[in-house]
Amino acid sequence: MRQTPAHVLIRQRRRTIHLTGRRRNWRLFAPILAGATARDRALACLGAFAGVGLVALASTLAHGGAIQIPWLVAPIGASAVLLFAVPASPMAQPWPTVGGNVLSAAVGLLVMHVVKDRTLAAGIAVGLAIGLMSVSRCLHPPGGAAALTVVLGGHTVTSAGDLFPLAPLGMNAVALVIAGWAFHKLSGHSYPHTAPSAAVGVPSTTDLPASRRVGFRAEDIDAVLTQTSEAFDISRDDLDLLLHKIETQALVREHGDLTCAEIMSRDVISVHREDPPSIARRLLIDAGVRLLPVLDSHGRVVGAVGLRELEGDGRTVGDLMTDPLTTMGARPAIELTGPLTDGRRHAAIVVDADRRLVGLVSQSDLLAAVTRSLSLS
């Protein structure tokens, strides 16, 4: 067997080490925030540029526009990092952004008047600011900088006097929140951020929906967080949502070969948006189904209606229909496990790329398919 010359092996080894080193160096530039993408970081840069610029301009104009230095406080720059880079963070929401800055600055102002030694006052002000923000549910890291800014003084602080927490700081914070709200509305991020509400059980009962009766529960999350003894920059509702989505993703990975097109009903009864409710009610009862897709004049799915919706007042089905749960035929059927067991929806409407009706996956269809899949695995 022919052996590779030693100098070739050495060269190959050096190249491997070089490439490995480059990969390690590249990891240094990888985002440390879970879920962050290059697009998110680019939007954060653009948002901070626009937001802080507009806040500086608005604050200076409100102050008369006669000063060369913008009537802007440095902690607002730190607030902008949170608001534009991690808008889902509990510490980046409107109340923490405004309340955290204003209350912390007020604490710094009080400490500055009481404690004359600025070295001692700096530590006391930041410590008390953290305590007050925690009690007021507006913990905001730049708040510590706001308290410190007041104690250390400076042109902006001295020129504003005892009104500094409100103007310019409070004014800056409110303007930044407004700019952030407008920017994220355009960019597609949720701000102020609220986690999608957890599914509730059947109305008038205290039962959890079927999808939440197995697996982990809210008390399990609380127990683990208590045992961990660490604080994480994510709300409990967001954590609950992520964990359930991870469970669903694991099911898709294990049973993703079963598609909606394979298990859906193809002979689907539907109604048109202009039909009277009496027609939809008769179809539901005669066919023994719980949901009817609602179509527009072009055959596209625009809603869904069941007996519950038909109890309302309306001249047409379109007046009573609700937003439909839709999917596409190529999607894994297992993805419907959560939506179809949340106690609110009984079927998913399968549509094509033009939202035309293709089929329907009911709870019975899904149960039969999943049971069959599990028995064969």
C-alpha positions as CSV (number, residue, x, y, z in Angstrom):
1,M,0.0,0.0,0.0
2,R,1.4,3.4,-1.0
3,Q,2.1,5.8,1.9
4,T,1.5,9.5,1.7
5,P,4.8,11.4,2.0
6,A,5.5,13.1,5.3
7,H,5.6,16.6,3.9
8,V,2.2,16.2,2.4
9,L,0.8,15.0,5.7
10,I,2.3,18.0,7.5
11,R,0.8,20.3,4.9
12,Q,-2.6,18.7,5.3
13,R,-2.4,18.9,9.0
14,R,-1.5,22.6,8.9
15,R,-4.4,23.3,6.6
16,T,-6.8,21.5,9.0
17,I,-5.5,23.5,12.0
18,H,-5.9,26.7,10.0
19,L,-9.4,26.0,8.9
20,T,-10.4,24.9,12.5
21,G,-8.9,28.1,13.8
22,R,-10.9,30.1,11.3
23,R,-14.1,28.3,12.3
24,R,-13.4,29.1,15.9
25,N,-12.7,32.7,15.2
26,W,-15.9,32.9,13.2
27,R,-17.9,31.6,16.2
28,L,-16.8,34.7,18.0
29,F,-19.0,36.7,15.7
30,A,-22.0,34.4,16.0
31,P,-25.0,36.0,17.9
32,I,-25.2,35.0,21.5
33,L,-28.9,35.6,21.6
34,A,-31.0,32.5,20.8
35,G,-33.1,33.0,17.7
36,A,-31.2,36.0,16.5
37,T,-30.5,36.3,12.8
38,A,-28.4,38.5,10.7
39,R,-31.6,40.3,9.5
40,D,-32.5,40.9,13.2
41,R,-29.1,42.5,13.9
42,A,-29.3,44.6,10.8
43,L,-32.8,45.8,11.8
44,A,-31.5,46.5,15.3
45,C,-28.8,48.8,13.9
46,L,-31.2,50.5,11.6
47,G,-33.8,50.9,14.4
48,A,-31.3,52.4,16.8
49,F,-30.0,54.8,14.2
50,A,-33.5,56.0,13.4
51,G,-34.9,55.8,16.9
52,V,-32.1,57.6,18.8
53,G,-31.8,60.2,16.0
54,L,-35.4,61.0,16.1
55,V,-35.4,61.2,19.9
56,A,-32.4,63.5,19.9
57,L,-34.1,65.8,17.3
58,A,-37.4,65.8,19.1
59,S,-35.9,66.5,22.5
60,T,-33.7,69.3,21.2
61,L,-36.6,71.0,19.4
62,A,-38.7,70.7,22.6
63,H,-35.9,72.4,24.4
64,G,-35.9,75.3,22.0
65,G,-33.3,74.0,19.5
66,A,-30.8,76.6,20.6
67,I,-28.2,74.3,22.1
68,Q,-25.4,72.6,20.2
69,I,-25.5,69.4,22.3
70,P,-28.7,67.4,21.8
71,W,-30.9,67.4,24.9
72,L,-30.3,63.7,25.2
73,V,-29.2,61.5,28.1
74,A,-26.6,58.7,27.6
75,P,-28.7,55.9,29.3
76,I,-31.2,56.2,26.4
77,G,-28.5,54.7,24.1
78,A,-28.4,51.6,26.4
79,S,-32.2,51.5,26.3
80,A,-32.1,51.6,22.5
81,V,-29.9,48.5,22.5
82,L,-32.6,46.6,24.4
83,L,-35.6,48.0,22.6
84,F,-34.3,47.5,19.1
85,A,-32.0,44.4,19.5
86,V,-34.2,42.3,21.9
87,P,-37.7,43.7,21.7
88,A,-39.1,40.5,23.3
89,S,-37.1,41.0,26.5
90,P,-39.2,41.8,29.6
91,M,-36.7,44.5,30.3
92,A,-37.3,46.2,27.0
93,Q,-41.0,46.8,27.3
94,P,-42.6,50.3,27.6
95,W,-43.0,50.4,31.3
96,P,-39.5,49.2,32.2
97,T,-38.0,51.6,29.6
98,V,-39.9,54.6,30.9
99,G,-40.4,53.7,34.6
100,G,-36.9,52.1,35.0
101,N,-35.2,55.3,33.7
102,V,-37.4,57.8,35.5
103,L,-37.6,56.1,38.9
104,S,-33.8,55.3,38.9
105,A,-33.0,59.0,38.1
106,A,-35.3,60.1,40.9
107,V,-33.5,57.8,43.3
108,G,-30.1,59.2,42.1
109,L,-31.4,62.7,42.7
110,L,-32.5,61.9,46.2
111,V,-29.2,60.2,47.1
112,M,-27.2,63.1,45.6
113,H,-29.0,65.6,48.0
114,V,-28.6,63.3,51.0
115,V,-25.1,61.8,50.5
116,K,-22.4,64.3,49.8
117,D,-19.6,61.8,49.2
118,R,-20.1,61.0,45.5
119,T,-18.1,57.8,45.7
120,L,-20.4,56.4,48.3
121,A,-23.5,58.0,46.7
122,A,-22.8,56.3,43.4
123,G,-23.0,52.8,44.9
124,I,-26.0,53.6,47.1
125,A,-27.9,55.2,44.1
126,V,-27.4,52.2,41.8
127,G,-28.3,49.7,44.6
128,L,-31.4,51.5,45.6
129,A,-32.4,51.9,41.9
130,I,-32.2,48.1,41.4
131,G,-34.4,47.6,44.5
132,L,-37.0,50.2,43.4
133,M,-37.2,48.9,39.8
134,S,-37.6,45.3,41.1
135,V,-40.5,46.3,43.4
136,S,-42.1,48.4,40.7
137,R,-41.8,45.6,38.1
138,C,-39.8,47.8,35.7
139,L,-36.3,46.4,36.0
140,H,-34.3,48.0,33.2
141,P,-30.4,47.8,33.1
142,P,-30.0,51.4,31.8
143,G,-31.8,52.5,34.9
144,G,-28.6,51.9,36.8
145,A,-26.8,54.2,34.4
146,A,-29.5,56.8,34.9
147,A,-29.1,56.8,38.7
148,L,-25.3,57.0,38.2
149,T,-25.6,59.8,35.7
150,V,-27.5,62.0,38.2
151,V,-25.0,61.4,41.0
152,L,-22.0,62.2,38.8
153,G,-23.6,65.3,37.4
154,G,-22.7,67.0,34.1
155,H,-24.0,69.8,31.9
156,T,-27.4,68.1,31.1
157,V,-28.0,67.2,34.7
158,T,-27.2,70.6,36.2
159,S,-29.1,72.5,33.5
160,A,-32.3,70.4,34.1
161,G,-32.0,70.5,37.9
162,D,-34.5,68.5,39.9
163,L,-36.7,68.0,36.8
164,F,-34.0,65.9,35.2
165,P,-35.9,62.6,35.8
166,L,-38.9,63.9,33.8
167,A,-37.1,66.2,31.4
168,P,-35.1,65.3,29.6
169,L,-34.9,61.7,30.7
170,G,-38.6,60.9,30.9
171,M,-39.2,62.7,27.7
172,N,-36.4,60.8,26.0
173,A,-37.7,57.5,27.2
174,V,-41.3,58.1,26.1
175,A,-40.1,59.3,22.7
176,L,-37.9,56.2,22.3
177,V,-40.8,53.9,23.1
178,I,-43.0,55.6,20.5
179,A,-40.2,55.4,17.9
180,G,-39.6,51.7,18.8
181,W,-43.3,50.9,18.5
182,A,-43.5,52.5,15.1
183,F,-40.3,50.9,13.9
184,H,-41.3,47.4,15.0
185,K,-44.7,47.7,13.6
186,L,-43.1,48.3,10.2
187,S,-40.4,45.6,10.6
188,G,-42.9,42.9,11.7
189,H,-41.7,42.4,15.3
190,S,-44.1,42.3,18.2
191,Y,-43.7,45.4,20.4
192,P,-44.9,45.8,23.0
193,H,-44.2,42.1,23.2
194,T,-46.8,39.8,24.5
195,A,-46.5,36.0,24.3
196,P,-49.4,34.3,22.4
197,S,-52.0,33.5,25.0
198,A,-52.0,29.9,26.3
199,A,-54.8,27.8,25.0
200,V,-57.7,27.7,27.4
201,G,-60.0,24.8,28.0
202,V,-63.6,24.4,26.9
203,P,-65.6,27.5,28.0
204,S,-67.3,27.3,31.4
205,T,-64.9,24.6,32.7
206,T,-61.6,24.7,34.5
207,D,-60.2,21.7,32.6
208,L,-56.9,22.2,30.8
209,P,-57.1,21.6,27.0
210,A,-56.2,18.1,26.0
211,S,-52.8,19.1,24.7
212,R,-51.9,20.5,28.1
213,R,-53.0,17.5,30.2
214,V,-49.9,15.5,29.4
215,G,-46.2,16.5,29.5
216,F,-45.0,19.4,31.5
217,R,-47.2,22.0,33.2
218,A,-46.9,25.5,34.5
219,E,-46.0,24.3,38.0
220,D,-43.1,22.3,36.5
221,I,-41.6,25.4,34.9
222,D,-41.9,27.3,38.2
223,A,-40.3,24.4,40.1
224,V,-37.3,24.2,37.7
225,L,-36.8,28.0,37.7
226,T,-36.8,27.8,41.5
227,Q,-34.3,25.0,41.6
228,T,-32.0,26.7,39.0
229,S,-31.7,29.8,41.2
230,E,-30.9,31.9,38.1
231,A,-32.7,34.8,36.5
232,F,-33.2,34.6,32.7
233,D,-34.0,37.4,30.3
234,I,-37.2,35.8,29.1
235,S,-40.8,36.0,30.3
236,R,-42.4,32.9,31.9
237,D,-45.1,32.9,29.2
238,D,-42.5,33.0,26.4
239,L,-40.6,30.2,28.0
240,D,-43.8,28.1,28.3
241,L,-44.6,28.8,24.6
242,L,-41.1,27.8,23.5
243,L,-41.0,24.6,25.4
244,H,-44.4,23.5,23.9
245,K,-43.1,24.4,20.4
246,I,-40.0,22.3,21.1
247,E,-42.2,19.4,22.0
248,T,-44.2,19.8,18.8
249,Q,-41.0,20.1,16.7
250,A,-39.7,16.8,18.3
251,L,-42.9,15.1,17.2
252,V,-42.6,16.5,13.7
253,R,-39.0,15.2,13.5
254,E,-40.1,11.7,14.7
255,H,-43.3,11.4,12.7
256,G,-43.0,14.1,10.0
257,D,-43.4,11.7,7.1
258,L,-47.2,11.7,7.6
259,T,-48.5,14.7,5.7
260,C,-51.9,16.5,5.9
261,A,-52.6,15.5,2.2
262,E,-52.5,11.8,3.2
263,I,-55.0,12.0,6.0
264,M,-57.4,14.8,4.9
265,S,-61.0,14.4,3.7
266,R,-61.3,15.6,0.1
267,D,-65.0,15.7,-0.3
268,V,-65.5,18.7,1.9
269,I,-68.8,20.5,2.4
270,S,-68.5,24.3,2.3
271,V,-70.6,27.4,2.2
272,H,-70.1,30.8,0.6
273,R,-69.7,34.0,2.4
274,E,-73.0,35.4,1.0
275,D,-75.1,32.4,2.0
276,P,-77.7,32.9,4.8
277,P,-76.9,31.3,8.2
278,S,-79.9,28.9,7.8
279,I,-78.1,27.1,4.9
280,A,-74.9,26.6,6.9
281,R,-76.9,25.4,10.0
282,R,-78.8,22.8,7.9
283,L,-75.6,21.6,6.2
284,L,-73.8,21.2,9.6
285,I,-76.7,19.2,11.1
286,D,-77.5,17.0,8.0
287,A,-73.8,16.2,7.4
288,G,-73.0,15.7,11.0
289,V,-69.8,17.8,10.8
290,R,-68.6,20.5,13.2
291,L,-67.1,23.0,10.9
292,L,-67.7,24.4,7.4
293,P,-65.1,26.2,5.3
294,V,-66.4,29.6,4.1
295,L,-65.4,30.6,0.5
296,D,-65.5,33.8,-1.3
297,S,-66.8,34.3,-4.9
298,H,-63.4,33.1,-6.2
299,G,-63.4,29.9,-4.2
300,R,-60.8,31.0,-1.7
301,V,-61.1,30.1,1.9
302,V,-61.9,33.3,3.9
303,G,-63.3,31.8,7.2
304,A,-64.9,29.0,9.0
305,V,-68.2,28.6,10.7
306,G,-69.8,26.1,13.2
307,L,-72.9,25.9,15.2
308,R,-71.3,28.1,17.9
309,E,-70.7,30.9,15.5
310,L,-74.2,30.6,14.0
311,E,-75.8,31.4,17.4
312,G,-74.8,35.0,16.8
313,D,-76.8,37.7,14.9
314,G,-76.0,38.2,11.2
315,R,-77.6,38.3,7.8
316,T,-75.0,36.2,6.0
317,V,-72.4,33.6,6.9
318,G,-69.7,36.2,6.4
319,D,-71.1,38.2,9.3
320,L,-70.6,35.2,11.7
321,M,-67.5,33.4,10.4
322,T,-64.2,33.2,12.3
323,D,-60.6,33.2,11.1
324,P,-59.9,29.6,9.9
325,L,-57.1,27.3,11.0
326,T,-55.4,26.6,7.6
327,T,-52.5,24.4,6.5
328,M,-51.1,23.0,3.3
329,G,-51.1,19.4,2.1
330,A,-47.3,19.0,2.3
331,R,-47.1,20.0,5.9
332,P,-46.6,17.3,8.6
333,A,-49.9,16.3,10.0
334,I,-48.4,16.0,13.5
335,E,-48.1,19.8,13.6
336,L,-51.9,19.9,14.0
337,T,-51.8,18.1,17.3
338,G,-51.6,21.3,19.4
339,P,-54.1,23.4,17.4
340,L,-56.7,20.7,17.2
341,T,-56.5,19.8,20.9
342,D,-56.6,23.3,22.4
343,G,-60.4,23.1,23.2
344,R,-61.3,25.8,20.6
345,R,-60.9,24.3,17.1
346,H,-62.2,21.0,15.7
347,A,-60.6,20.9,12.2
348,A,-57.9,22.4,10.0
349,I,-58.7,23.5,6.4
350,V,-56.2,22.4,3.8
351,V,-55.6,25.0,1.1
352,D,-53.3,25.4,-1.8
353,A,-50.9,28.4,-2.5
354,D,-53.9,30.5,-3.7
355,R,-55.9,29.6,-0.5
356,R,-58.4,27.5,-2.6
357,L,-60.0,24.6,-0.7
358,V,-58.2,21.3,-1.0
359,G,-59.4,19.3,2.0
360,L,-60.1,19.2,5.7
361,V,-58.3,17.4,8.6
362,S,-60.7,16.8,11.5
363,Q,-59.7,15.7,15.0
364,S,-60.9,12.2,14.1
365,D,-58.7,12.1,11.0
366,L,-55.7,13.2,13.0
367,L,-56.4,10.8,15.9
368,A,-56.8,7.8,13.5
369,A,-53.6,8.7,11.6
370,V,-51.4,9.3,14.7
371,T,-52.7,6.1,16.3
372,R,-51.9,4.1,13.1
373,S,-48.5,5.8,12.9
374,L,-47.6,5.0,16.5
375,S,-48.7,1.4,16.2
376,L,-46.4,0.8,13.2
377,S,-43.3,2.5,14.7
